[in-house]
Amino acid sequence: MDDMDRALFEAFAVVWERLKGDEDELRARLARRRGAEMARPPRAWCLAVRACDRRISPYSMVIVPHYRQGVVEREVVTLDAASLVRLCAPVEIDESGEMLSRVAERLGVTTESMAYARKAGMFRERRGLRFRGLVPILHRDELIDPSAPLGRTADHLWGWAWKSAARRLAADFSQEVERWPEYRVVRGRQMARGWRWRCPGCGARVRVIYLPVRPINVAEYLGVKAEVDGELDGVAEMPRVFGCTRCHRVRYFSRVGRAGWNSLIAHSTGGLLYGREVRRPVYWEETRRRGYRRSAGRAPSKRRAEVLGLLLEGRTIKEAGERLGISVNTVTNYVRVIYREAGVHSRKELREKFAASGTAGSDLAGAGVGQGSDHDCACDARIMDGLGCGVEQASDGAKPQATAVGC
C-alpha cells in the first residue's frame, strides 16, 4: 500500500462513520456518480497500447496478416488480458543499469530511438564492461510509460492507478484491432515507417488506443455493505472496448488549481469523497508540466493599449468589453496586467498617474504598458510616450479630461 492508497483509506474510514448516520448526505455523494465527469475516463484509468510497439509480434500474440499484391496491407491483432498486462505495465530499469539494447527491448522501441534518447540526455549513462567490451549502461530513477513518447516520465498517479487497472481487467477479455502500415517515399522507394491503429469506433488512424477501466470504489476494498437503494456499488461502467481519445473522451487531470485534485478523488472513490477530505501525497504538487516562462522582449498586445485608453476615458470594464467586442473576463485580465505594471489599484489612481508629471508617465511606459503597438492610431503614440491615451491637461488647473479613443 503506497501513500495514495493509505490516504484514501484513512479519509474514507473517517467520513464513512458520519455517512452511516446521515442518509441524505450519502445520497448526495452517490448522485455525483451520475455526473458527466464520471463518464469520461482519465488517462490514469486507461490501458494504452502503441501501434508501433515492437513487443507486438507473432511469437507472443495472435496476429493475422492480410496481404495485397504480396505486401502486408493490414494486420488483425488480438489483444487479450495477458498481453495487455505485459504491454501496458510501467517499465522500471534496474538500479545497476541495463544495456541500451535491453532497455529498447523492454520498451518495445528500436535501438536507433534509444540512441537518440540517450544523446538527448533522457537517461543517466555510464560505461560498463560487458562481453563486447565497454558499452553504455543506462539508468533512470522514475518509472517509464511504454505508451507515452519515448523519454517522458510516467506520472506517479498513473503508476499508482495502473495496479488497480490491471486487477480490474476481466480475465477473459479479448478484442481484435486492425493496424495498418505507414510508408514514406525515400529516393523513389517506398519505405515502411511504422504502424497506426484503426480506431474500432471512428475508423481514424491513430498512434495509441485506449481501454478504460471501471472507477475505483473504496467501499469495495473496506468491505462496506450498506444498502441505500442499491446505489453504493453502482459505479458507472466504462465501455470495455478499445478506442481513440476522441471516441472515449479521455481527459487529463490538471495540477494547476484545486479542480484537478477534486476530480481525481471523485473518480477514485466513485464520488464518495471530496478532494479536501483526502491528504495529498508528496508527489502531488500544483505545478505545470511545462513551467511558465515570461518572454522578456515580447511587446504588449494591441488590445492592452485599447483597454488602457478606455480606462482613461472613465469607462467601466463592462463598457470596455462592449466597445471592443470582447468578454468581461478578457478585459479583466488586461486590467490586472495594466494595474500591476503601473503599480496602481484603481482607475482613479491610473488616471492620476498618467495626468501627473512626465516622470510618472515615463516610468509607466518603461514598465511596458502600451509599448510595441504598431497600429497607426494617434492615441497609441501618446501611450508609448508615457503621456496617457488621449489625456489632456486643462489650462485652468481643472481635473484632466480624457478625449475619445479612435481605435
N, C-alpha and C positions, 0 to 999 in steps of 0.2 A: 504494500500500500504506500503510494507516494503522497506528497504534500496535498495534491489536488483531491485525491480520494479522502484523505483524512479530514480536510476542511469541509467537504460536502457532508460526510457522515456526522461530524460534530455539529454542524449547523442544523442538519435535519433532526438529529436527536433532541435538540433544544426546542426547535419550532414545533415538532410533532406533539410534544406534551401540551402545547397550547391549542393546536388544531383539533385535538381529540375532544376538547370541551367547547369548541366554537365551530359549529357546523356551517354557519353562514360564511365565515372566512375561508373554510376549507372549500366550499363550493365556488367561491370567488377565485381562488387559486386554481382550482381544476378547470374553470372556464377559460383560463389562459391557453389551455391546450387546443382549443378550437380556433385560436387566432391564426392570422395569415402567416406570421413569422414561423410558427411551428411546422408549417407545411413546406418551408424552404430548408433544405438540408445544408448545414455548414460544411465547409471543406474538411474540417476535422472529423466529421462523421461520414465520410465517403471513402470508399476504396477506389483508388485511381490507378489506371494502368496505361502506360505509354505504348503507342503502336510500334515504336522503334526499339522496344526493349529486346535485347539480344537473348535474354533468357527464355523468350517465347520461341521454342524450337520443337521440331517433330520428335526429338528424343525425350522431351519431358511433358508434352501436351499433345492433344489431338488436333492436328491441323490438316485440313483437306484443301489442296491447291486446285485451282481451276485455270486451265490453260487456254490460250487463244493464239493460234498460229505459232505454236511452240514456245510461247512466252507466258509466264505466270501473269494472268490478268488480275486475279484476286485470290485471297485465301480465307477460308472459314475456320476461325479459331474457336475452340470450345473452352470457355473459361469456367472452371468449377471451383469449389470451395478450397480444395487443396492447393491448386495453382495460384489462387488469389492470395492466400496466406503467404506463399513464397514470393510472389511478385510485389506485394504491397508492404511487406514488413520493413520497418526502418533499418537501415544498414549502420552498423557500429563497427568501426575499424579497431583492431586490437591495439592495446596501449603500446606494444613494442613496435608497431608499424607493420605495414604489409607492402608487398611489391606492387608496382604500378599495374602490371597485368592482372594481378589478383583482385585489386580494387575495381578495375574495369569489369572484370568478370562478375563480381558481386553486384555491381550497379547495373549491369546489362548495357554498357556502353562500349564504344570502340576504344582501343588503346590510343588512337590519334586524339580523340576527345579528352582522354585523361591526360595526355601530354600537354594539351592546350591548357587544361585546368591547372596543371602543375606549374606551367610557366606563368600563369596569371596569379599565382600565389594563393590558390584556393585551398591548398593543403600544406601542412608542415612537412618539410622534407629533410632527410638526412641520407648519407651514403652508408650502405651496409654491404657486408661481404656475403655473397651467395655463390652458388655453384658456378655461375658465369662470371664471377668477379665482383667488382664494385657496382652496385645498381642503386637507383633511387628508391628509398623506403618512405612511403607516405603515411601520414598520421593526421587525424582530426579528432578533436575532443567532442564535438557535437554530433548528434545523430544526422544522418543524411536521408533525405526523402528521395527514393528512387524514381518517383513520378514527376518530380519537380525538375526545372532546368538544372543542369549539372553545376555543382558548386554551391547551390543555395542551401542554407542551413535549415533543417527541419524545425518547425515551430515546436516549442515544448508542449503546447496544447495538443497538437496533432500527435506527438509521441505518446501523450497520456491517453488520448481518445482512441488511438489505434488498438490498444489492448482490448477495449470494450467492443470496438467494431469487429474485430476478428472473432470474438466469442459469440457475438450476436448474429453471425452469418450462419444460415442454415447449412447443415452438413450435406444435404442433397442438392444444394444449389448448382445449377448448370445453365449456361446460356451460350449460344453461338453468335459470334460477332464477326462481321467481314472487315478485312483490312486490305487496302489497295496500295500497290506500289506507286511511288513518285519517281519520275525520271527528269533528268535535265540533259540538255544537249551540250556536249563538250567537244569542240573541234569537229563538229559534224556527226558525232556519235552520240547515241542515246545511252546515258549512264544512269544506273539506279541511284536514287538519292535517299530513299528511306521508305517508310510506311506511314499511312494515315488510316485511322479507323473510319468506317462508315457508320455514322450515328444511327442506331436502330430506330430512333424516334423521328428525326427530321431528315435523315439521309445526308447530312453535311459531312465533309471530310475534316476530321479533327485529329489533333495530336494525342489528346488524352480523353478517355471516357471515364465516367464516374458511376459508382454504385452506392446509393445512400443506404444507410442502416437506420434502424429504429432508435429514437432518442432514449437516453438512459432514464430509468425510473428508480430513484433512490429507494423508494418503498419496497421494491422487489429485493434489494440487497439486505435490507434490515428486517425482512420478514414481516412487514406490517400488513395486517389483514383487517382493514376497516371497510365496511360496506356503506358507501354513500351513493346509492343508486347504481352501484357497479361502476362508478367512474374512476375509482382510484387507479385501476390498471388500464384505463382507456387512453393510453398514449397513442398519438396519431401514427399510423403506419406509413412508411415511406414506400414509394414504388420500387419493387425489388427487380429492377432491370437496369441495364447499363444505358447511359445516355450522355450527351454533351452538357456543358454548363448551362446552355440556354434552355434545353429541354427540362432539366432538373431544377433550374434557377438556383444554382449553387451560390451561396453567399459566404463572405468572409467577415470575421469579427474584427472591428477596428479597435485599436488600443488607445485611440485618442478620445478622451472623454469617458463618461460613465456608461453610455449606452451599450458599448461592446461587452463589458463585463456583465451587465444585467441580462443581455440577450443570451450570453453564454450560459449563465447559471439557469435561466429559464429553460433553455433547451436541454441542459444536462440533467435537470431534475424533473422534466416533464411539467414545468410550470408551478411546482410546489414551493420553490424558494425564490427569493429575490436576491439581487446582487449584494445589497447592503447587509444581508444576513450571513454571508459566507466570507471567511477570511481569505484574502488573496495570497496565492503562493508567491515565493520570492521572485520567480522568473516572470511574473506578470507585471509589466511596467507600462505606464501610459506613454509610450513612445511611438514614433513613426518608423516604418520600415526604412524610409529614406529621410534623413534628418533635414530640417528646414534650413535652407541656406539663402540668405538675402543677397541679392545681386547688388554689388557696390556701385557700379556705373550705370544702373538702369534708370532711365528718365521716367518721371511720373506720367501717368496716363492723361489723356486729354480730358477725360471725364472729371478728374480731380480738380483741374483748373476751372471747369464749368461749375462744379458744385461749390467751389470756393467763391466764385463770382456771385452765385445766387445767395450764398450765406451772407455776403457783404451787402447784398441788396436788402436783407432783412427777411428773406423767405424762410419758411419752416422746412423741415425735412420732407414732409408730405408734399408741400408745394413744389419743392425742388424735384422730387421724383416725378410728379405730374408734368412739370415743364420739360424735363429731359426724357421722359418716356421710359424710366427705369423703376425698379421696385424700391420700396422704402428701405428694405434691408440693405440693398446695394448702396443707397445714399448714406445710410448709417455707417457702413464700413468706410466710405470715403471720408465722412466727417470725423470718424475716430482717428484716421491717419492724419488728417489735417490738424486736429487738436493736439495730437501727440507731438508732431513735428514743430508746431508753433508754440507749444508749451502753454496752452490755454485750456479752459474748461467750459466755455460757453461762447455763443455767438457775439455777445456783447464784448467779452474780452478780446475776441478775434478782431472785431471792428476797431476797437480802441488801439490794438497793437498795430494794425495797418494804418490807422489815422495818426499815429504818433510820429515821432521824429524818424528821419531816414535810417537811423542806425537800427531801430527795431525792425523796419521793413527789410533791410539788408540781411539781418540775421535770419529772418523768416525765409527769405529767398535762398540763403545759403543752406538752410535745413532741407531744401528740396521741394518746397511747396510751389507748384506751378512751373518748375524749370523743365526744359526739354520739350515743351509743346511746340509743334511745328505747324499747326494750322494758323492761317492768316486771319487772326482776329486782333483788333487793337487792344482789347481787354487783356489778352494773354501776354502781350508785350509789356503791359504795365505790371502784370503779376510777376514776370521774370525780373523786372527792375526792382521788385520789392515795394512798390507803391500802392498795392491793392488793386483789385479788379474794379475799375470804374469808380473809385472813391475820390471825391473832390473835396478839398478843404475850403470851407466857406470863408469869405474875406472878413466877415463881421464877427468871427470867433464862435459862430454857432456850431451846433453838432454836425459832424460830417454827414453829407448826403451821398447816397450810392446811386449812380446812374444805371440805366438799363444795360443789361448784358446782351450783346448782339451775337451770341454764339449760336 
